[in-house]
Amino acid sequence: MARGLQKLESQQKNAAKANAGGKSNLKTRAAAFKISCPSCKLPLSDYTNFKAHFESKHPKLPLPTEESLAPK
Ligand SMILES: [Zn+2]
């Protein structure tokens, strides 16, 4: 049993390595963007980044709350 488990773990490690530099990287990056700017649709990874973006790009607009951006 222990040997089988080790084999499985090493297979998973190899799979993780393959994913790190492969095509699936794009998917992972897209998943990292949790919110998008309501004004220009730019994807942003979190509210801190969004706030920095919004304050520099849309200084005249009121800053949306984190709650209003988070997917329900
Ligand atoms: Zn924007």
N, CA, C, O and the ligand as a Tripos MOL2 file, in Angstrom:
@<TRIPOS>MOLECULE
protein
  289   287    73     0     0
PROTEIN
NO_CHARGES

@<TRIPOS>ATOM
      1 N           0.8280   -1.2150    0.0000 N.3       1 MET1
      2 CA          0.0000    0.0000    0.0000 C.3       1 MET1
      3 C           0.8610    1.2640    0.0000 C.2       1 MET1
      4 O           0.6090    2.2160   -0.7380 O.2       1 MET1
      5 N           1.8900    1.2380    0.8570 N.am      2 ALA2
      6 CA          2.7390    2.4310    0.9670 C.3       2 ALA2
      7 C           3.4170    2.7410   -0.3610 C.2       2 ALA2
      8 O           3.5380    3.8980   -0.7630 O.2       2 ALA2
      9 N           3.8620    1.6640   -1.0380 N.am      3 ARG3
     10 CA          4.5470    1.8860   -2.3170 C.3       3 ARG3
     11 C           3.6020    2.5190   -3.3400 C.2       3 ARG3
     12 O           3.9710    3.4310   -4.0810 O.2       3 ARG3
     13 N           2.3780    2.0060   -3.3530 N.am      4 GLY4
     14 CA          1.3960    2.5200   -4.3070 C.3       4 GLY4
     15 C           1.1270    3.9940   -4.0570 C.2       4 GLY4
     16 O           1.0070    4.7850   -4.9930 O.2       4 GLY4
     17 N           1.0370    4.3500   -2.7870 N.am      5 LEU5
     18 CA          0.7580    5.7510   -2.4280 C.3       5 LEU5
     19 C           1.9030    6.6540   -2.8710 C.2       5 LEU5
     20 O           1.6920    7.7500   -3.3910 O.2       5 LEU5
     21 N           3.1360    6.1570   -2.6490 N.am      6 GLN6
     22 CA          4.3030    6.9550   -3.0630 C.3       6 GLN6
     23 C           4.2920    7.2030   -4.5600 C.2       6 GLN6
     24 O           4.5980    8.2990   -5.0300 O.2       6 GLN6
     25 N           3.9320    6.1600   -5.2990 N.am      7 LYS7
     26 CA          3.9060    6.2830   -6.7450 C.3       7 LYS7
     27 C           2.8860    7.3430   -7.1500 C.2       7 LYS7
     28 O           3.1390    8.1730   -8.0240 O.2       7 LYS7
     29 N           1.7360    7.2930   -6.4980 N.am      8 LEU8
     30 CA          0.6820    8.2580   -6.8070 C.3       8 LEU8
     31 C           1.1460    9.6780   -6.5080 C.2       8 LEU8
     32 O           0.9020   10.6020   -7.2830 O.2       8 LEU8
     33 N           1.8150    9.8340   -5.3780 N.am      9 GLU9
     34 CA          2.3000   11.1710   -5.0030 C.3       9 GLU9
     35 C           3.3000   11.7060   -6.0130 C.2       9 GLU9
     36 O           3.2600   12.8830   -6.3710 O.2       9 GLU9
     37 N           4.2010   10.8380   -6.4750 N.am     10 SER10
     38 CA          5.2000   11.3120   -7.4400 C.3      10 SER10
     39 C           4.5460   11.6340   -8.7710 C.2      10 SER10
     40 O           4.9920   12.5300   -9.4880 O.2      10 SER10
     41 N           3.4840   10.9010   -9.1040 N.am     11 GLN11
     42 CA          2.7550   11.2170  -10.3370 C.3      11 GLN11
     43 C           2.1000   12.5910  -10.2250 C.2      11 GLN11
     44 O           2.0800   13.3670  -11.1800 O.2      11 GLN11
     45 N           1.5770   12.8670   -9.0590 N.am     12 GLN12
     46 CA          0.9260   14.1670   -8.8590 C.3      12 GLN12
     47 C           1.9470   15.2940   -8.9190 C.2      12 GLN12
     48 O           1.6670   16.3700   -9.4460 O.2      12 GLN12
     49 N           3.1330   15.0370   -8.3750 N.am     13 LYS13
     50 CA          4.1950   16.0460   -8.4210 C.3      13 LYS13
     51 C           4.5990   16.3270   -9.8580 C.2      13 LYS13
     52 O           4.7870   17.4770  -10.2550 O.2      13 LYS13
     53 N           4.7300   15.2400  -10.6370 N.am     14 ASN14
     54 CA          5.0890   15.4020  -12.0370 C.3      14 ASN14
     55 C           4.0190   16.1860  -12.7890 C.2      14 ASN14
     56 O           4.3250   17.0230  -13.6370 O.2      14 ASN14
     57 N           2.7740   15.9040  -12.4680 N.am     15 ALA15
     58 CA          1.6690   16.6060  -13.1220 C.3      15 ALA15
     59 C           1.7160   18.0840  -12.7750 C.2      15 ALA15
     60 O           1.4700   18.9370  -13.6270 O.2      15 ALA15
     61 N           2.0290   18.3820  -11.5300 N.am     16 ALA16
     62 CA          2.1130   19.7770  -11.1080 C.3      16 ALA16
     63 C           3.2380   20.4900  -11.8380 C.2      16 ALA16
     64 O           3.1050   21.6480  -12.2330 O.2      16 ALA16
     65 N           4.3520   19.7800  -12.0130 N.am     17 LYS17
     66 CA          5.4890   20.3580  -12.7460 C.3      17 LYS17
     67 C           5.1040   20.6530  -14.1800 C.2      17 LYS17
     68 O           5.4270   21.7120  -14.7170 O.2      17 LYS17
     69 N           4.4050   19.7010  -14.8030 N.am     18 ALA18
     70 CA          4.0000   19.8620  -16.1960 C.3      18 ALA18
     71 C           3.0590   21.0490  -16.3280 C.2      18 ALA18
     72 O           3.1330   21.7930  -17.3060 O.2      18 ALA18
     73 N           2.1800   21.2310  -15.3600 N.am     19 ASN19
     74 CA          1.2260   22.3350  -15.4180 C.3      19 ASN19
     75 C           1.9050   23.6840  -15.2450 C.2      19 ASN19
     76 O           1.4360   24.6930  -15.7720 O.2      19 ASN19
     77 N           3.0060   23.7030  -14.5080 N.am     20 ALA20
     78 CA          3.6510   24.9740  -14.1700 C.3      20 ALA20
     79 C           4.0750   25.7500  -15.4130 C.2      20 ALA20
     80 O           3.9850   26.9780  -15.4380 O.2      20 ALA20
     81 N           4.5400   25.0390  -16.4470 N.am     21 GLY21
     82 CA          5.0300   25.7630  -17.6140 C.3      21 GLY21
     83 C           4.2250   25.4880  -18.8650 C.2      21 GLY21
     84 O           4.6190   25.8860  -19.9610 O.2      21 GLY21
     85 N           3.0980   24.8070  -18.7100 N.am     22 GLY22
     86 CA          2.3410   24.3880  -19.8880 C.3      22 GLY22
     87 C           1.2520   25.3580  -20.2810 C.2      22 GLY22
     88 O           1.2010   26.4900  -19.8000 O.2      22 GLY22
     89 N           0.3800   24.9000  -21.1650 N.am     23 LYS23
     90 CA         -0.7040   25.7400  -21.6650 C.3      23 LYS23
     91 C          -1.6980   26.0850  -20.5680 C.2      23 LYS23
     92 O          -2.3370   27.1370  -20.6020 O.2      23 LYS23
     93 N          -1.8220   25.1770  -19.5830 N.am     24 SER24
     94 CA         -2.8110   25.3900  -18.5280 C.3      24 SER24
     95 C          -2.4650   26.5990  -17.6630 C.2      24 SER24
     96 O          -3.2690   27.0410  -16.8420 O.2      24 SER24
     97 N          -1.2710   27.1170  -17.8600 N.am     25 ASN25
     98 CA         -0.8620   28.3090  -17.1110 C.3      25 ASN25
     99 C          -1.8360   29.4570  -17.3410 C.2      25 ASN25
    100 O          -2.1280   30.2310  -16.4290 O.2      25 ASN25
    101 N          -2.3290   29.5570  -18.5560 N.am     26 LEU26
    102 CA         -3.2470   30.6230  -18.9090 C.3      26 LEU26
    103 C          -4.5320   30.5180  -18.0880 C.2      26 LEU26
    104 O          -5.0610   31.5160  -17.5990 O.2      26 LEU26
    105 N          -5.0090   29.3070  -17.9540 N.am     27 LYS27
    106 CA         -6.2220   29.0570  -17.1890 C.3      27 LYS27
    107 C          -6.0130   29.4470  -15.7280 C.2      27 LYS27
    108 O          -6.8730   30.0680  -15.1030 O.2      27 LYS27
    109 N          -4.8420   29.0670  -15.1960 N.am     28 THR28
    110 CA         -4.5350   29.3880  -13.8100 C.3      28 THR28
    111 C          -4.4850   30.8930  -13.6160 C.2      28 THR28
    112 O          -4.9740   31.4160  -12.6150 O.2      28 THR28
    113 N          -3.9020   31.5730  -14.5600 N.am     29 ARG29
    114 CA         -3.8060   33.0300  -14.4470 C.3      29 ARG29
    115 C          -5.1840   33.6740  -14.5060 C.2      29 ARG29
    116 O          -5.4670   34.6180  -13.7690 O.2      29 ARG29
    117 N          -6.0320   33.1640  -15.3780 N.am     30 ALA30
    118 CA         -7.3860   33.7150  -15.4870 C.3      30 ALA30
    119 C          -8.1430   33.5070  -14.1840 C.2      30 ALA30
    120 O          -8.8990   34.3760  -13.7490 O.2      30 ALA30
    121 N          -7.9370   32.3560  -13.5690 N.am     31 ALA31
    122 CA         -8.6290   32.0560  -12.3190 C.3      31 ALA31
    123 C          -8.1490   32.9640  -11.1960 C.2      31 ALA31
    124 O          -8.8610   33.1880  -10.2170 O.2      31 ALA31
    125 N          -6.9290   33.4860  -11.3490 N.am     32 ALA32
    126 CA         -6.3840   34.3520  -10.3060 C.3      32 ALA32
    127 C          -7.0710   35.7190  -10.2990 C.2      32 ALA32
    128 O          -7.0270   36.4400   -9.3020 O.2      32 ALA32
    129 N          -7.7030   36.0640  -11.4200 N.am     33 PHE33
    130 CA         -8.4170   37.3370  -11.4660 C.3      33 PHE33
    131 C          -9.8130   37.1600  -10.9020 C.2      33 PHE33
    132 O         -10.6880   36.5730  -11.5400 O.2      33 PHE33
    133 N         -10.0050   37.6660   -9.7190 N.am     34 LYS34
    134 CA        -11.2910   37.4470   -9.0460 C.3      34 LYS34
    135 C         -12.3080   38.5130   -9.3980 C.2      34 LYS34
    136 O         -13.5120   38.2570   -9.4060 O.2      34 LYS34
    137 N         -11.8250   39.7020   -9.6890 N.am     35 ILE35
    138 CA        -12.7600   40.7920   -9.9720 C.3      35 ILE35
    139 C         -12.3280   41.5320  -11.2290 C.2      35 ILE35
    140 O         -11.1750   41.4300  -11.6500 O.2      35 ILE35
    141 N         -13.2410   42.2700  -11.8200 N.am     36 SER36
    142 CA        -12.8670   43.0920  -12.9640 C.3      36 SER36
    143 C         -13.4220   44.4900  -12.7570 C.2      36 SER36
    144 O         -14.4660   44.6900  -12.1360 O.2      36 SER36
    145 N         -12.6940   45.4360  -13.2930 N.am     37 CYS37
    146 CA        -13.0950   46.8300  -13.1450 C.3      37 CYS37
    147 C         -14.4460   47.0630  -13.8320 C.2      37 CYS37
    148 O         -14.5780   46.7590  -15.0170 O.2      37 CYS37
    149 N         -15.4410   47.5870  -13.1310 N.am     38 PRO38
    150 CA        -16.7520   47.8220  -13.7560 C.3      38 PRO38
    151 C         -16.7070   48.9060  -14.8250 C.2      38 PRO38
    152 O         -17.6050   48.9820  -15.6640 O.2      38 PRO38
    153 N         -15.6880   49.7340  -14.8080 N.am     39 SER39
    154 CA        -15.6020   50.8260  -15.7800 C.3      39 SER39
    155 C         -14.9210   50.4230  -17.0750 C.2      39 SER39
    156 O         -15.3830   50.7750  -18.1600 O.2      39 SER39
    157 N         -13.8060   49.6760  -16.9620 N.am     40 CYS40
    158 CA        -13.0680   49.3280  -18.1820 C.3      40 CYS40
    159 C         -12.8970   47.8350  -18.3660 C.2      40 CYS40
    160 O         -12.2430   47.4010  -19.3150 O.2      40 CYS40
    161 N         -13.4820   47.0250  -17.4610 N.am     41 LYS41
    162 CA        -13.4870   45.5560  -17.5540 C.3      41 LYS41
    163 C         -12.1040   44.9270  -17.4010 C.2      41 LYS41
    164 O         -11.9260   43.7500  -17.7140 O.2      41 LYS41
    165 N         -11.1420   45.6800  -16.9330 N.am     42 LEU42
    166 CA         -9.8120   45.1230  -16.7210 C.3      42 LEU42
    167 C          -9.8620   44.1250  -15.5680 C.2      42 LEU42
    168 O         -10.3330   44.4550  -14.4790 O.2      42 LEU42
    169 N          -9.3700   42.8910  -15.8070 N.am     43 PRO43
    170 CA         -9.3750   41.9090  -14.7200 C.3      43 PRO43
    171 C          -8.3100   42.2100  -13.6780 C.2      43 PRO43
    172 O          -7.1780   42.5610  -14.0100 O.2      43 PRO43
    173 N          -8.6900   42.0690  -12.4090 N.am     44 LEU44
    174 CA         -7.7590   42.3470  -11.3220 C.3      44 LEU44
    175 C          -7.8310   41.2210  -10.2970 C.2      44 LEU44
    176 O          -8.8800   40.6110  -10.0860 O.2      44 LEU44
    177 N          -6.6940   40.9650   -9.6710 N.am     45 SER45
    178 CA         -6.6010   39.7810   -8.8070 C.3      45 SER45
    179 C          -7.2750   39.9810   -7.4640 C.2      45 SER45
    180 O          -7.8100   39.0250   -6.9040 O.2      45 SER45
    181 N          -7.2660   41.1780   -6.9350 N.am     46 ASP46
    182 CA         -7.9430   41.4010   -5.6630 C.3      46 ASP46
    183 C          -8.3190   42.8740   -5.4950 C.2      46 ASP46
    184 O          -8.0010   43.7190   -6.3320 O.2      46 ASP46
    185 N          -9.0030   43.1490   -4.3920 N.am     47 TYR47
    186 CA         -9.5350   44.4950   -4.1960 C.3      47 TYR47
    187 C          -8.4250   45.5260   -4.0360 C.2      47 TYR47
    188 O          -8.5840   46.6750   -4.4500 O.2      47 TYR47
    189 N          -7.3150   45.1340   -3.4460 N.am     48 THR48
    190 CA         -6.1850   46.0560   -3.2800 C.3      48 THR48
    191 C          -5.6800   46.5250   -4.6380 C.2      48 THR48
    192 O          -5.4340   47.7130   -4.8450 O.2      48 THR48
    193 N          -5.5290   45.5690   -5.5660 N.am     49 ASN49
    194 CA         -5.0920   45.9180   -6.9190 C.3      49 ASN49
    195 C          -6.1540   46.7530   -7.6260 C.2      49 ASN49
    196 O          -5.8500   47.7110   -8.3360 O.2      49 ASN49
    197 N          -7.4070   46.3630   -7.4130 N.am     50 PHE50
    198 CA         -8.4950   47.0890   -8.0490 C.3      50 PHE50
    199 C          -8.5230   48.5360   -7.5770 C.2      50 PHE50
    200 O          -8.6850   49.4590   -8.3760 O.2      50 PHE50
    201 N          -8.3650   48.7230   -6.2700 N.am     51 LYS51
    202 CA         -8.4070   50.0650   -5.7020 C.3      51 LYS51
    203 C          -7.2970   50.9410   -6.2920 C.2      51 LYS51
    204 O          -7.5260   52.0980   -6.6440 O.2      51 LYS51
    205 N          -6.0910   50.3710   -6.3920 N.am     52 ALA52
    206 CA         -4.9660   51.1060   -6.9600 C.3      52 ALA52
    207 C          -5.2480   51.4670   -8.4210 C.2      52 ALA52
    208 O          -4.9800   52.5830   -8.8650 O.2      52 ALA52
    209 N          -5.7930   50.4970   -9.1510 N.am     53 HIS53
    210 CA         -6.1350   50.7310  -10.5540 C.3      53 HIS53
    211 C          -7.2130   51.8050  -10.6750 C.2      53 HIS53
    212 O          -7.0880   52.7390  -11.4670 O.2      53 HIS53
    213 N          -8.2740   51.6580   -9.8780 N.am     54 PHE54
    214 CA         -9.4160   52.5610  -10.0010 C.3      54 PHE54
    215 C          -9.0340   53.9940   -9.6470 C.2      54 PHE54
    216 O          -9.4570   54.9450  -10.3050 O.2      54 PHE54
    217 N          -8.2280   54.1320   -8.6000 N.am     55 GLU55
    218 CA         -7.8470   55.4750   -8.1630 C.3      55 GLU55
    219 C          -6.9420   56.1650   -9.1670 C.2      55 GLU55
    220 O          -6.9560   57.3910   -9.2750 O.2      55 GLU55
    221 N          -6.1410   55.3730   -9.9160 N.am     56 SER56
    222 CA         -5.2550   56.0070  -10.8910 C.3      56 SER56
    223 C          -5.9330   56.1900  -12.2460 C.2      56 SER56
    224 O          -5.6590   57.1640  -12.9460 O.2      56 SER56
    225 N          -6.8270   55.2510  -12.6290 N.am     57 LYS57
    226 CA         -7.4450   55.3140  -13.9610 C.3      57 LYS57
    227 C          -8.7920   56.0230  -13.9670 C.2      57 LYS57
    228 O          -9.1570   56.6640  -14.9520 O.2      57 LYS57
    229 N          -9.5210   55.9100  -12.8820 N.am     58 HIS58
    230 CA        -10.8580   56.5200  -12.8440 C.3      58 HIS58
    231 C         -11.0040   57.3800  -11.5920 C.2      58 HIS58
    232 O         -11.8960   57.1460  -10.7770 O.2      58 HIS58
    233 N         -10.1360   58.3680  -11.4390 N.am     59 PRO59
    234 CA        -10.1240   59.1610  -10.1920 C.3      59 PRO59
    235 C         -11.4060   59.9470   -9.9670 C.2      59 PRO59
    236 O         -11.7120   60.3130   -8.8320 O.2      59 PRO59
    237 N         -12.1650   60.2150  -11.0320 N.am     60 LYS60
    238 CA        -13.3790   61.0160  -10.8850 C.3      60 LYS60
    239 C         -14.5920   60.1720  -10.5000 C.2      60 LYS60
    240 O         -15.6200   60.7060  -10.0840 O.2      60 LYS60
    241 N         -14.4680   58.8630  -10.6390 N.am     61 LEU61
    242 CA        -15.5990   57.9890  -10.3080 C.3      61 LEU61
    243 C         -15.5290   57.5620   -8.8490 C.2      61 LEU61
    244 O         -14.4420   57.4320   -8.2850 O.2      61 LEU61
    245 N         -16.7090   57.3410   -8.2310 N.am     62 PRO62
    246 CA        -16.7040   56.8480   -6.8470 C.3      62 PRO62
    247 C         -16.2070   55.4080   -6.7940 C.2      62 PRO62
    248 O         -16.5820   54.5780   -7.6230 O.2      62 PRO62
    249 N         -15.3680   55.1280   -5.8200 N.am     63 LEU63
    250 CA        -14.7800   53.7860   -5.7000 C.3      63 LEU63
    251 C         -15.8380   52.7750   -5.2640 C.2      63 LEU63
    252 O         -16.4370   52.9270   -4.1990 O.2      63 LEU63
    253 N         -16.0750   51.7350   -6.0840 N.am     64 PRO64
    254 CA        -17.0410   50.7030   -5.6820 C.3      64 PRO64
    255 C         -16.5390   49.9410   -4.4610 C.2      64 PRO64
    256 O         -15.3330   49.8010   -4.2600 O.2      64 PRO64
    257 N         -17.4610   49.4550   -3.6590 N.am     65 THR65
    258 CA        -17.0710   48.6800   -2.4730 C.3      65 THR65
    259 C         -16.6190   47.2890   -2.8910 C.2      65 THR65
    260 O         -16.9500   46.8050   -3.9740 O.2      65 THR65
    261 N         -15.8570   46.6610   -2.0090 N.am     66 GLU66
    262 CA        -15.3910   45.2960   -2.2740 C.3      66 GLU66
    263 C         -16.5790   44.3520   -2.4370 C.2      66 GLU66
    264 O         -16.5490   43.4420   -3.2660 O.2      66 GLU66
    265 N         -17.6240   44.5720   -1.6410 N.am     67 GLU67
    266 CA        -18.8070   43.7010   -1.6820 C.3      67 GLU67
    267 C         -19.4980   43.7750   -3.0470 C.2      67 GLU67
    268 O         -20.0190   42.7770   -3.5450 O.2      67 GLU67
    269 N         -19.4960   44.9680   -3.6390 N.am     68 SER68
    270 CA        -20.2110   45.1300   -4.9040 C.3      68 SER68
    271 C         -19.4760   44.4470   -6.0560 C.2      68 SER68
    272 O         -20.0690   44.1960   -7.1050 O.2      68 SER68
    273 N         -18.1930   44.1440   -5.8710 N.am     69 LEU69
    274 CA        -17.4000   43.5230   -6.9360 C.3      69 LEU69
    275 C         -17.3010   42.0130   -6.7950 C.2      69 LEU69
    276 O         -17.1890   41.2960   -7.7890 O.2      69 LEU69
    277 N         -17.3430   41.5360   -5.5730 N.am     70 ALA70
    278 CA        -17.1490   40.1030   -5.3370 C.3      70 ALA70
    279 C         -18.3030   39.3050   -5.9170 C.2      70 ALA70
    280 O         -19.4690   39.6520   -5.7290 O.2      70 ALA70
    281 N         -17.9640   38.2130   -6.6350 N.am     71 PRO71
    282 CA        -19.0320   37.3570   -7.1790 C.3      71 PRO71
    283 C         -19.8040   36.6740   -6.0610 C.2      71 PRO71
    284 O         -19.2110   36.1700   -5.1070 O.2      71 PRO71
    285 N         -21.0950   36.6600   -6.1780 N.am     72 LYS72
    286 CA        -21.9250   36.0880   -5.1060 C.3      72 LYS72
    287 C         -22.0400   34.5810   -5.2540 C.2      72 LYS72
    288 O         -22.6990   33.9290   -4.4440 O.2      72 LYS72
    289 ZN        -10.7630   50.4370  -14.8330 Zn       73 ZN73
@<TRIPOS>BOND
     1     1     2 1
     2     2     3 1
     3     3     4 2
     4     3     5 am
     5     5     6 1
     6     6     7 1
     7     7     8 2
     8     7     9 am
     9     9    10 1
    10    10    11 1
    11    11    12 2
    12    11    13 am
    13    13    14 1
    14    14    15 1
    15    15    16 2
    16    15    17 am
    17    17    18 1
    18    18    19 1
    19    19    20 2
    20    19    21 am
    21    21    22 1
    22    22    23 1
    23    23    24 2
    24    23    25 am
    25    25    26 1
    26    26    27 1
    27    27    28 2
    28    27    29 am
    29    29    30 1
    30    30    31 1
    31    31    32 2
    32    31    33 am
    33    33    34 1
    34    34    35 1
    35    35    36 2
    36    35    37 am
    37    37    38 1
    38    38    39 1
    39    39    40 2
    40    39    41 am
    41    41    42 1
    42    42    43 1
    43    43    44 2
    44    43    45 am
    45    45    46 1
    46    46    47 1
    47    47    48 2
    48    47    49 am
    49    49    50 1
    50    50    51 1
    51    51    52 2
    52    51    53 am
    53    53    54 1
    54    54    55 1
    55    55    56 2
    56    55    57 am
    57    57    58 1
    58    58    59 1
    59    59    60 2
    60    59    61 am
    61    61    62 1
    62    62    63 1
    63    63    64 2
    64    63    65 am
    65    65    66 1
    66    66    67 1
    67    67    68 2
    68    67    69 am
    69    69    70 1
    70    70    71 1
    71    71    72 2
    72    71    73 am
    73    73    74 1
    74    74    75 1
    75    75    76 2
    76    75    77 am
    77    77    78 1
    78    78    79 1
    79    79    80 2
    80    79    81 am
    81    81    82 1
    82    82    83 1
    83    83    84 2
    84    83    85 am
    85    85    86 1
    86    86    87 1
    87    87    88 2
    88    87    89 am
    89    89    90 1
    90    90    91 1
    91    91    92 2
    92    91    93 am
    93    93    94 1
    94    94    95 1
    95    95    96 2
    96    95    97 am
    97    97    98 1
    98    98    99 1
    99    99   100 2
   100    99   101 am
   101   101   102 1
   102   102   103 1
   103   103   104 2
   104   103   105 am
   105   105   106 1
   106   106   107 1
   107   107   108 2
   108   107   109 am
   109   109   110 1
   110   110   111 1
   111   111   112 2
   112   111   113 am
   113   113   114 1
   114   114   115 1
   115   115   116 2
   116   115   117 am
   117   117   118 1
   118   118   119 1
   119   119   120 2
   120   119   121 am
   121   121   122 1
   122   122   123 1
   123   123   124 2
   124   123   125 am
   125   125   126 1
   126   126   127 1
   127   127   128 2
   128   127   129 am
   129   129   130 1
   130   130   131 1
   131   131   132 2
   132   131   133 am
   133   133   134 1
   134   134   135 1
   135   135   136 2
   136   135   137 am
   137   137   138 1
   138   138   139 1
   139   139   140 2
   140   139   141 am
   141   141   142 1
   142   142   143 1
   143   143   144 2
   144   143   145 am
   145   145   146 1
   146   146   147 1
   147   147   148 2
   148   147   149 am
   149   149   150 1
   150   150   151 1
   151   151   152 2
   152   151   153 am
   153   153   154 1
   154   154   155 1
   155   155   156 2
   156   155   157 am
   157   157   158 1
   158   158   159 1
   159   159   160 2
   160   159   161 am
   161   161   162 1
   162   162   163 1
   163   163   164 2
   164   163   165 am
   165   165   166 1
   166   166   167 1
   167   167   168 2
   168   167   169 am
   169   169   170 1
   170   170   171 1
   171   171   172 2
   172   171   173 am
   173   173   174 1
   174   174   175 1
   175   175   176 2
   176   175   177 am
   177   177   178 1
   178   178   179 1
   179   179   180 2
   180   179   181 am
   181   181   182 1
   182   182   183 1
   183   183   184 2
   184   183   185 am
   185   185   186 1
   186   186   187 1
   187   187   188 2
   188   187   189 am
   189   189   190 1
   190   190   191 1
   191   191   192 2
   192   191   193 am
   193   193   194 1
   194   194   195 1
   195   195   196 2
   196   195   197 am
   197   197   198 1
   198   198   199 1
   199   199   200 2
   200   199   201 am
   201   201   202 1
   202   202   203 1
   203   203   204 2
   204   203   205 am
   205   205   206 1
   206   206   207 1
   207   207   208 2
   208   207   209 am
   209   209   210 1
   210   210   211 1
   211   211   212 2
   212   211   213 am
   213   213   214 1
   214   214   215 1
   215   215   216 2
   216   215   217 am
   217   217   218 1
   218   218   219 1
   219   219   220 2
   220   219   221 am
   221   221   222 1
   222   222   223 1
   223   223   224 2
   224   223   225 am
   225   225   226 1
   226   226   227 1
   227   227   228 2
   228   227   229 am
   229   229   230 1
   230   230   231 1
   231   231   232 2
   232   231   233 am
   233   233   234 1
   234   234   235 1
   235   235   236 2
   236   235   237 am
   237   237   238 1
   238   238   239 1
   239   239   240 2
   240   239   241 am
   241   241   242 1
   242   242   243 1
   243   243   244 2
   244   243   245 am
   245   245   246 1
   246   246   247 1
   247   247   248 2
   248   247   249 am
   249   249   250 1
   250   250   251 1
   251   251   252 2
   252   251   253 am
   253   253   254 1
   254   254   255 1
   255   255   256 2
   256   255   257 am
   257   257   258 1
   258   258   259 1
   259   259   260 2
   260   259   261 am
   261   261   262 1
   262   262   263 1
   263   263   264 2
   264   263   265 am
   265   265   266 1
   266   266   267 1
   267   267   268 2
   268   267   269 am
   269   269   270 1
   270   270   271 1
   271   271   272 2
   272   271   273 am
   273   273   274 1
   274   274   275 1
   275   275   276 2
   276   275   277 am
   277   277   278 1
   278   278   279 1
   279   279   280 2
   280   279   281 am
   281   281   282 1
   282   282   283 1
   283   283   284 2
   284   283   285 am
   285   285   286 1
   286   286   287 1
   287   287   288 2
@<TRIPOS>SUBSTRUCTURE
     1 MET1         2 RESIDUE 1 A MET
     2 ALA2         6 RESIDUE 1 A ALA
     3 ARG3        10 RESIDUE 1 A ARG
     4 GLY4        14 RESIDUE 1 A GLY
     5 LEU5        18 RESIDUE 1 A LEU
     6 GLN6        22 RESIDUE 1 A GLN
     7 LYS7        26 RESIDUE 1 A LYS
     8 LEU8        30 RESIDUE 1 A LEU
     9 GLU9        34 RESIDUE 1 A GLU
    10 SER10       38 RESIDUE 1 A SER
    11 GLN11       42 RESIDUE 1 A GLN
    12 GLN12       46 RESIDUE 1 A GLN
    13 LYS13       50 RESIDUE 1 A LYS
    14 ASN14       54 RESIDUE 1 A ASN
    15 ALA15       58 RESIDUE 1 A ALA
    16 ALA16       62 RESIDUE 1 A ALA
    17 LYS17       66 RESIDUE 1 A LYS
    18 ALA18       70 RESIDUE 1 A ALA
    19 ASN19       74 RESIDUE 1 A ASN
    20 ALA20       78 RESIDUE 1 A ALA
    21 GLY21       82 RESIDUE 1 A GLY
    22 GLY22       86 RESIDUE 1 A GLY
    23 LYS23       90 RESIDUE 1 A LYS
    24 SER24       94 RESIDUE 1 A SER
    25 ASN25       98 RESIDUE 1 A ASN
    26 LEU26      102 RESIDUE 1 A LEU
    27 LYS27      106 RESIDUE 1 A LYS
    28 THR28      110 RESIDUE 1 A THR
    29 ARG29      114 RESIDUE 1 A ARG
    30 ALA30      118 RESIDUE 1 A ALA
    31 ALA31      122 RESIDUE 1 A ALA
    32 ALA32      126 RESIDUE 1 A ALA
    33 PHE33      130 RESIDUE 1 A PHE
    34 LYS34      134 RESIDUE 1 A LYS
    35 ILE35      138 RESIDUE 1 A ILE
    36 SER36      142 RESIDUE 1 A SER
    37 CYS37      146 RESIDUE 1 A CYS
    38 PRO38      150 RESIDUE 1 A PRO
    39 SER39      154 RESIDUE 1 A SER
    40 CYS40      158 RESIDUE 1 A CYS
    41 LYS41      162 RESIDUE 1 A LYS
    42 LEU42      166 RESIDUE 1 A LEU
    43 PRO43      170 RESIDUE 1 A PRO
    44 LEU44      174 RESIDUE 1 A LEU
    45 SER45      178 RESIDUE 1 A SER
    46 ASP46      182 RESIDUE 1 A ASP
    47 TYR47      186 RESIDUE 1 A TYR
    48 THR48      190 RESIDUE 1 A THR
    49 ASN49      194 RESIDUE 1 A ASN
    50 PHE50      198 RESIDUE 1 A PHE
    51 LYS51      202 RESIDUE 1 A LYS
    52 ALA52      206 RESIDUE 1 A ALA
    53 HIS53      210 RESIDUE 1 A HIS
    54 PHE54      214 RESIDUE 1 A PHE
    55 GLU55      218 RESIDUE 1 A GLU
    56 SER56      222 RESIDUE 1 A SER
    57 LYS57      226 RESIDUE 1 A LYS
    58 HIS58      230 RESIDUE 1 A HIS
    59 PRO59      234 RESIDUE 1 A PRO
    60 LYS60      238 RESIDUE 1 A LYS
    61 LEU61      242 RESIDUE 1 A LEU
    62 PRO62      246 RESIDUE 1 A PRO
    63 LEU63      250 RESIDUE 1 A LEU
    64 PRO64      254 RESIDUE 1 A PRO
    65 THR65      258 RESIDUE 1 A THR
    66 GLU66      262 RESIDUE 1 A GLU
    67 GLU67      266 RESIDUE 1 A GLU
    68 SER68      270 RESIDUE 1 A SER
    69 LEU69      274 RESIDUE 1 A LEU
    70 ALA70      278 RESIDUE 1 A ALA
    71 PRO71      282 RESIDUE 1 A PRO
    72 LYS72      286 RESIDUE 1 A LYS
    73 ZN73       289 GROUP 0 **** ****
